[in-house]
């Protein structure tokens, strides 16, 4: 049973930065791609970013390209999301998730099997 624990959320002013972390409990962390999703109040969950097993490939939603960076440290079983130039519309609960080897793309939530509990990010204007 994989457990994912996010941290690093908080309140920040527009234009500021936050770095989210997601720590995984399993011993096979490097075997899986990882993703970040977010969900704002009243909206559906949406893809933010993903990274392949060893970090060679990364994937981003158009609305975060150039502002957010996903990375991972397999020695620490941790994936990160560096968020710069934050906007009020980035306000949401951010979730990390473990990707499976299936035919769903990295952008599709159905690719992911284990999810963290989420961390709140609030950006004030």
Phi, psi and omega in degrees: 000119180275139173239134180239130183232116178272153174206168175103355178288172178165195180256130181217151177281155176305137183092348181277186184227153171217153172237118177270146175235151176223113181261131180255146184269339187287164181269355186245032184308317185289353179274353188234143167288162180226150180223161172240135175232167176215157177218120177267157180304130178077005181238162177282156175297140181225150179291141177244303184199159176212160181218142181285175190304319181248011174085007183290331182236140176230155184222138183224147168289148183303326187284354177243355181301131181087350180244321183252149176225126176261141177210171179211154175233100184292334177292335180254003181054042187225139172243146185237156170225105176274122183243116179245164178050049184294146181239156177305327180288354174277354179299124183182171166271129182255132182239140169259158183208152179264130182269141176262166173273091176219185187274000176282146182286167178298340183274350187259126182299338181290350176286338193257138183252317179253140183231148172280179183276346177097153175224135185279131172241124179235124180246119181267149181270000000 
